[in-house]
Structure formats: structure tokens, C-alpha cells
Amino acid sequence: MEQYLTHLSLKKIAYLILVLGTALIVYFQLGAVQASWMFFSAFIFSLIAPNTAQLSSLIKFFLQTLLLILILLIVGNTFVPSYLQILMILAVIMILARLPARYSKNELIIILVSVFAILASMFPLHFAANLTRCGMMLIGFFIAITWQLIIFYHQNNLRDAEVMLVTALNHLSACIMSCFLEPEYSENRYSFEYRLYKQKTNCLQSFLQLEQQIKVSASQIEQTRFIQFNLIFDVLVSCAQLRFRITDFSVLDVCKIELTEIDLALTRVWRAMLAKPEELKIGITELKWKIERLDDNFQHVLQVSAPEPLVLLLLIVNLRYLCNEMMVMVDENEIYLNK
Amino acid sequence: MKSISINKDLRQGLRLCIAIIAAVLIGHSGIFTHHVVLLSTWIILAVLLVNQTTAGTPLRQGILIYTVMLAAVLSASLLNEKYLALIVSSLCFMLAAYGAYLINLKKLPVNHPLFLVIYFSLILIISLQIMPVNLLLHDIMLALIIGAGIGIISHLCLWPDSTENNFRQSMAIILQGLSKYVHSLIDENSAKKKHILYLLQEGNQIETVLDSRQSAYEIGFNRRLRSGYRFFALQIGRLLEILFAMEYLISKDVIAKMPDDLAEKSFAVLRTNNELLDALSHYFRDQASFAKPSESGDDIAALDQALATVVPNQLALLDISPDYVMYADFARELKDMREVLRGLLNALP
């Protein structure tokens, strides 16, 4: 639930409401026949706009829009014979179909441009009316982009990318622990693995986003923090190895309480990393204490009763590594906060 | 048609072009007596959207998109008040845009359910604002059926995406990436930053380039292929995890701290693992000239022996030095990797 209420998502909701409100006001003020295109384009652009006020992203977005307007100007004219329009639409579709692999990975933009091109070509207008239509689309674009600049101007992209990464790591650790704690894992292995695969993918993509932002900021501290996050991810994945190594999952019932406590402590640490850095140290200390409880159980019960005690020992060791890496992160955090 | 080997994007573009030509011809063939242009546009829109499917389950995805389009047109016909229509379409777009923001649309394949919400709001707003549907509801529904039919048939008959080829290609890419990474471990002894980033880059490529892994989990996917695909997807995922885990240990200088004999034996296992990876990758690239490699497991036995001379056999004594646990962990990762590779090779026909 927390992902729906972060300051970023609230910003996005505010942005969408403002675009919606402005588009409605402008729509009724203009009252023109072509005003629907303005309304339509304001929403399309708010849907595909980059969630940033970075100049390079906005310029790229503006150029994409100009290209779209140019396509509409060409295909939406009555002086172009209809067979030629069909040919142009086909050419546009062929070019667009080639784009995803070479230029943009966002397939939605390609689909939307095709929809616009088809609509414009099927309802061709005289040059002046067509120009008005394109002008309306530009107004829609400017509504979306103006609010974008206002709302996202003071956005710390680096911090946002980090928040997304920590959220992704939180979900990954919860997913890993669910494999150990849910009795259904051994029966519904593929559905658990699919969830885990999605969380791992999410983490990898968040890493790439953060890496891009670090490249922009070129900060040494951020670079160090990034490597630290990498190590935390590596250890988390290493902890997850237990699900493949263990042959008898009933062994985990013996330490279910300890594992549940570790799961809760981990969630608290991620939350502290996101919102309450001052509580991070306490959270990690608590996590350490929970790991020691699991170790106690291991020393007294599991070491004797488990058929493969080594794999459980490796889990405990990896959890300790995780704690250590998080502790290093606390120091990084202090530097980060003092910066 | 299947035998013509053309690029995936080009194939998709050509297929769409042929489908659109068919849509225009059918639209103007006299099937509609009035509003021919308007109804042809609906056919073309249906063709365009129904074609936005991925390999694996195109029929199911096409029918879903058609149903969503139909629902949007019917909803538009029920909204007579202009203000109400504007608010409903705006809310739908808001929902779609917020969903796109939360899930990060750039990562998603076109068969993600969020695209259906986007298509719904798109068709709703077109029906309400640009091409009002009230007077022509029956004809528009007919046009949508024709468009969806053309879209689905073209997807199934014109250069259909071969699930098998997609899967084969994706496996070859992944295995090649993993093999390169293991090479870099062998060559340089220790993991540097660039390796971590390299693998991440590779990971991104793995997850986004081809969606065959995703399709193996979808409802409606070929049942005979599903179990095999899932097995390979799971094992490849495990291989990636093992490499991440090894990377962590290497970043903590496990190899540098190891006694020479143990390090040598570890590298020997790593080299054989890499040979097996290469063989697997070769199989997926070129099945015809593939010969199953044989490995005796002697290197694993030698590694166990070397480990036993360094690390105490008793579990309780492993705690004496943190390095002992690290060596045992690293050796375990190497053995797990071999086990996975053996399983994958044995699963090949």
C-alpha cells in the first residue's frame, strides 16, 4: 500500500488532476470544433510524459511531439489523394514498427502515434483547418508539459531512483521470505518463482535507472552507495539460494518463528531506509538480534535435526553479511544526510 | 510463409500493413452503405490494436483487446450527457496514467493488463470526442468484429511469431551473457564494478528483449511446451542467482584469501562450468552441429578434497574462522552451478 502514498505518487495524482482541470477549462473556453483534439492530446501527453523536469528529457519529448505534429500535417490534408494517404500511413507504420528496437522501448508511444496518424488521415481537412487541428494538439502538449515543469521542477531524480530501488529490494526480500515461510511453496513452486522473477527484474531495472541518474550527477558518494546497494542485492539473492538447496521444507517449520521475525525486521529496515534514516541503526540492530535467535535455534536444534545443516548455516551467514552491508549503508547514509 | 526469415520488427510492420490494406479494401467493398469512411476507420483501429500482441498467446490476447474495445464503444453509447462523458473519459485516462506511472510502462510488454485499461480509455475518448457512436452502434460493432477478425487472422497466418524460435533466441542471448561473465571472472580473478554493472545490463536485456519467458506463465499458452519452458526459465533464473551470490563472495576477496590449491581447484570447476555454458549456448544458437559435452565430475571431487584439507569437516568448527564459511559457501555455489548445468544439458533432446 505504501507505494500508492509516496510523495512521488501523490505528485503524479496532483499533476493528472491539474492537467485534467486545465484541459477541461480550455476545452470549454475554446469551444472550437477541433477542441476535442486538444483534450485528447493533453491526456495522451500526460500519459507518456517523462516524470521529470530534466531538460534533456523534455527536449526529447518536445522533438517527439514535433515529429508527430509533422506526420499529422502531412497525412491529414485533403489535397493528398486518398490512395496516397493510405500509402503514407503504411509507410508511417513500417517506420514505427522498426523504431522500438532501435530507438524507443516505449511501445505505447508507437501505438499512440499510429492511432493519431490513422485518425488524421481518415478525417482529412483543408490546410487551414488541419493547421488548427495541429495547433490544438500543441496546446494539449503545452498543458501537459507546463504542469510537468511546475510539479516536477524541484524533484530530486537521484533520490527518487533510490527510493524506487529500496522499494524494489523491500518487495524482493518479502518475496524471498515468503518462499521460506509459505507452506504452499513446494506445491506451487512456479507461481512463487514467477513472482520472484518479477521482483528480481524490477530490482535490476531500478538499478539501471539509479545508475543513469548517478551518471548525470557524477557524484562519488552516490557511486559508493550504488555499489553498496549492489552488494545488498547480491547477498539477498544469495540468501534466496536456500529454497533450491533444501530438500525437506518441513525443516523450516522448526524455525518459522525466527524466520517470520527476520522478515518483519527486514521490512522495518527497508522502511527506515525509505523514510526514517534516523531509525535505520536501531532497525539493523534488531535484525542482528533476530538473526542471533535463528542461530541459537540452529545451534541447539537444527544442527542436529536437519538433514542438511550446512545449507541453513549458509543462510545464517548470508543474513549476517546482509546486516553488515546494511550497517555500511548506515555510514553512507550519514554522509548522505550531512551532504 | 514460415520459411521466409525476416527480422521480427520488419515482420510485424509488414503484417500490420497487409492487415490495414485488407481493412481498407473490406471497408470500401460495399459492406457498409453509409458512413463508409467512419466505419473503415473503426476497422483499421481494431486491426491496429488487436495486432498489439506478443508471441505465445496471440489469439487470447486479440480476443481480450477486442472485448475491451467493444466495452468502450458500448460505454460511450450509454453516456449521453456531454459533461458526464468528459468526466468519465478523463477519469479513465487518469486511472490509466496513474497505473502507467506506478508500474513504469516502459518496462512492460504489450500484453500487460494495464495496456487494456489504456486501450479502453483511448477508445472511449475517441468514441466520445472524435467519432460519436450513438447513431451507428450496430455498424460500429460489426466494423470492430471485422477489424478484430482481420487482426487476429493476420497475426496467426502472416509470418506468425514462432514461440519456439523466440525462446531459443532468448536462451542463446542469456547463456551467451552468462558465459561472457564467467569468462571475465576466470580472466581477472576478482569482480570489479564493471562486472556488476555489465551483468545488470545483461539482465535488463534478458528481461526486455524477448517475452518468451513471460509467455510461459500465461493462461492459454501451449500446454505441451509450458512445462519445458518453465523448467528452463527457472533453471536459468537460478544460474543468474548463483552468479550474483558468487559475485558477492568474490567482491569480499574470497579467491584472493584462498590457499593456492583450493583456488586452483575452484578455477578448474569454474572453467568446466563455463564450457558447459558455452555448449548450452551453442545448442540454442545452432542445434544441428551440437554435440553433448561429457564431464566426469572429477574436478568437483578434487574441489571437495581440497576444501576438506583446508576447512574443518565438523560443522561446529566452521565458525572458527569466517573465511572457512566463505570458502564452503563459494564451493557450494560452484557445485550448485554444475548441478543446474547438468540438469539443463540432460533436459536437451
Interface residues (C-beta under 8 A of the other chain):
Chain A: Q3 Y4 S9 K12 I13 L16 I17 L20 A23 L24 Y27 S36 W37 F39 F40 F43 S46 L47 N51 I86 I89 L90 I93 M94 L96 A97 R98 P100 A101 K105 N106 E107 L108 I111 L112 S114 V115 I118 L119 M122 F123 R189 Y190 E193 Y194 L196 Y197 K200 T201 N202 L204 Q205 F207 L208 E211 I227 N230 L231 F233 D234 V235 V237 S238 A240 Q241 F244 R245 Q303 P309 L310 V311 L313 L314 V317 N318 Y321
Chain B: K8 D9 L10 Q12 G13 L14 L16 C17 I20 I21 V24 V37 L38 S40 T41 I44 L45 L48 L49 Q52 L86 S90 F93 M94 A96 A97 Y98 A100 Y101 L102 N104 L105 K106 K107 V110 F115 I118 S121 L122 I125 I126 Q129 I130 K193 I196 L197 L200 Q201 G203 N204 E207 T208 R213 Y217 R230 A233 L234 G237 R238 L240 E241 I242 F244 A245 E247 Y248 S251 L315 A316 L318 V325 A328 D329 R332 E333 D336
